[in-house]
């Protein structure tokens, strides 16, 4: 990641952030018309943290209204509430992120309720997945790596003393792919260096466990 621009005073930085255009992308709306073609296009834009707070709050309210007296209290655990909350949060995010194809200042759905009533579960899932993929691709986190990049990272970490700071920017999918890559390299190395007189000790499970803990720590460090 590049740092703040050197020629901008800290007091002007917020103005620069406010002036920047929001990342958008156009997609086919996942609903077909009578001709079996998408009925139109819409744009997705990346939501800001303040909008995510609203989405989470509204999803909690909706889930508790649906659960009624069965809604959890305090630290009570309710799988029903968790499922409803996650589904409602996806609806809230889609309703906010789907914008008019010609003028993204205007939303496709006037409210989350209208999105809930208009979309099927599968249509909502397609839009939610498209939004999450675009969010990762347009953000500062590394979304994927080539084999050469994985090789370079593996060599860097093997040197010892390498900083793990940049790994905090990798989403879970990237870290898991990197773990699989490291395990495959270790298995290949053990097979090549093993002798018929001494059994190979397969430490790939230990490596996977250590790397998985790194994934967990990285994901816990990210803001919700």
C-alpha positions in Angstrom: 0.0 0.0 0.0 1.2 3.5 -0.7 1.1 6.1 2.1 -0.7 9.4 2.2 0.3 11.8 -0.5 3.4 13.8 0.5 2.1 17.0 -1.0 -1.2 17.0 0.9 -1.3 18.5 4.4 -3.0 16.2 7.1 -5.7 18.8 7.5 -6.6 18.5 3.8 -6.6 14.7 3.8 -10.2 14.3 4.9 -11.3 16.7 2.1 -9.4 14.5 -0.4 -11.1 11.4 0.9 -14.5 13.1 0.7 -13.8 14.3 -2.9 -12.7 10.9 -4.3 -15.3 9.0 -6.4 -16.6 5.9 -4.9 -15.6 2.6 -6.6 -18.4 1.3 -8.9 -18.8 -1.5 -11.3 -21.6 -2.5 -13.7 -23.1 -6.0 -13.7 -26.0 -7.7 -15.4 -28.9 -7.9 -13.0 -29.4 -11.6 -12.2 -33.0 -11.7 -13.3 -33.9 -12.8 -16.9 -36.9 -11.5 -18.9 -39.1 -13.4 -21.3 -36.3 -13.5 -23.9 -34.0 -15.3 -21.3 -31.7 -12.3 -21.2 -31.0 -10.1 -18.2 -33.7 -7.5 -17.7 -31.0 -4.8 -17.4 -27.9 -3.7 -15.6 -27.1 -2.1 -12.3 -24.1 -0.8 -10.7 -22.5 -1.8 -7.4 -20.6 0.6 -5.2 -18.5 -0.1 -2.2 -20.2 0.8 1.1 -18.6 3.0 3.6 -18.2 2.0 7.3 -21.0 4.4 8.4 -23.4 2.5 6.0 -22.2 -0.8 7.3 -23.1 0.3 10.8 -26.6 1.2 9.7 -26.9 -2.2 7.9 -25.9 -4.1 11.0 -28.2 -2.2 13.2 -31.2 -2.7 10.9 -30.4 -6.4 10.5 -30.4 -6.8 14.2 -33.7 -5.0 14.6 -35.3 -7.0 11.8 -34.0 -10.3 13.2 -35.3 -9.5 16.7 -38.7 -8.5 15.3 -39.0 -11.9 13.4 -37.8 -13.9 16.5 -40.2 -12.0 18.8 -40.1 -13.4 22.3 -37.7 -16.0 21.1 -35.0 -13.4 20.4 -31.8 -14.0 22.5 -31.2 -11.8 25.5 -27.8 -10.7 26.7 -25.2 -13.3 25.9 -27.7 -16.1 25.0 -26.9 -18.1 21.9 -29.5 -18.6 19.3 -28.7 -20.3 16.0 -32.1 -19.1 14.6 -31.3 -15.5 15.4 -27.8 -15.8 13.9 -29.2 -17.3 10.6 -31.9 -14.6 10.3 -29.4 -11.9 11.1 -26.9 -13.0 8.5 -29.6 -13.3 5.8 -31.0 -9.9 6.7 -27.6 -8.3 6.7 -27.0 -9.6 3.2 -30.4 -8.0 2.2 -29.4 -4.7 3.8 -26.0 -4.6 2.1 -27.5 -5.5 -1.3 -30.2 -2.8 -1.0 -27.5 -0.2 -0.2 -24.9 -1.4 -2.8 -27.1 -1.8 -5.8 -27.3 1.5 -7.7 -29.0 2.8 -10.8 -26.9 1.9 -13.9 -27.1 5.5 -15.3 -26.8 7.5 -12.1 -25.4 5.6 -9.1 -26.6 8.3 -6.7 -29.9 6.6 -6.9 -30.5 3.1 -5.4 -32.2 0.3 -7.3 -34.2 -0.5 -4.2 -35.8 2.2 -2.2 -35.5 0.1 0.9 -34.3 -3.2 2.2 -38.0 -4.3 2.5 -38.5 -3.7 -1.2 -35.4 -5.8 -2.0 -36.6 -8.6 0.3 -40.0 -8.7 -1.4 -38.6 -8.5 -5.0 -35.7 -10.9 -4.9 -35.6 -14.7 -4.5 -33.0 -16.3 -2.3 -30.8 -17.2 -5.3 -31.0 -13.8 -6.8 -30.0 -12.2 -3.5 -27.1 -14.7 -3.2 -25.8 -13.7 -6.7 -25.9 -10.0 -5.9 -24.4 -10.5 -2.4 -21.5 -12.6 -3.9 -20.9 -10.1 -6.7 -20.7 -7.2 -4.1 -18.3 -9.1 -1.8 -16.0 -10.0 -4.8 -16.0 -6.4 -6.1 -15.4 -5.0 -2.6 -12.2 -7.2 -2.2 -11.0 -6.5 -5.7 -11.4 -2.7 -5.4 -10.0 -2.5 -1.8 -6.4 -2.4 -0.4 -6.4 -6.0 0.5 -4.5 -8.5 -1.6 -7.2 -10.7 -3.3 -5.1 -13.3 -5.1 -1.5 -14.3 -5.9 0.3 -15.9 -8.7 2.5 -19.0 -8.1 5.6 -16.8 -8.6 4.3 -14.4 -5.9 3.7 -17.3 -3.6 7.2 -18.6 -4.2 8.6 -15.1 -3.4 6.6 -14.9 -0.2 7.6 -18.4 0.9 11.3 -17.6 0.3 10.9 -14.4 2.3 9.3 -16.0 5.2 11.9 -18.8 5.1 14.7 -16.3 5.7 13.4 -15.8 9.2 12.7 -12.5 10.9 10.4 -11.4 8.0 7.6 -9.1 9.1 4.1 -10.7 9.1 2.5 -7.2 9.0 1.5 -7.3 5.3 -0.3 -10.6 5.9 -3.0 -8.7 7.8 -4.1 -7.2 4.5 -4.7 -10.7 3.0 -8.3 -11.9 3.2 -8.9 -15.4 4.5 -9.3 -16.9 1.1 -5.8 -15.7 0.1 -4.2 -16.9 3.3 -5.8 -20.3 3.0 -4.6 -20.6 -0.6 -1.1 -19.7 0.6 -1.3 -22.3 3.4 -2.2 -25.0 0.8 0.7 -23.9 -1.3 3.2 -24.1 1.6 1.9 -27.6 2.6 2.2 -28.8 -1.0 5.8 -27.6 -1.1 6.6 -29.3 2.2 5.2 -32.6 1.0 7.2 -32.4 -2.2 10.4 -31.6 -0.2 9.8 -34.5 2.2 9.3 -36.9 -0.7 12.4 -35.8 -2.5 14.7 -35.9 0.6 13.4 -39.0 2.3 15.5 -42.2 2.3 14.3 -45.8 2.2 16.1 -46.5 5.5 14.4 -43.7 7.5 10.7 -42.9 7.4 9.7 -39.3 6.6 8.1 -37.4 9.3 5.1 -35.6 7.7 5.0 -32.2 9.5 2.5 -30.7 7.0 -0.3 -31.0 9.5 1.8 -29.0 12.0 2.5 -26.4 9.3 -1.2 -26.2 8.4 -2.2 -25.8 12.1 0.4 -23.0 12.6 -0.6 -21.2 9.4 -4.3 -21.6 10.2 -3.8 -19.9 13.5 -2.2 -17.0 11.6 -5.4 -16.9 9.5 -7.5 -16.7 12.6 -5.4 -14.0 14.2 -5.4 -11.9 11.0 -9.2 -12.2 10.6 -9.8 -11.3 14.3 -7.6 -8.2 13.8 -9.8 -6.9 11.0 -12.7 -4.5 11.9 -16.1 -6.1 11.6 
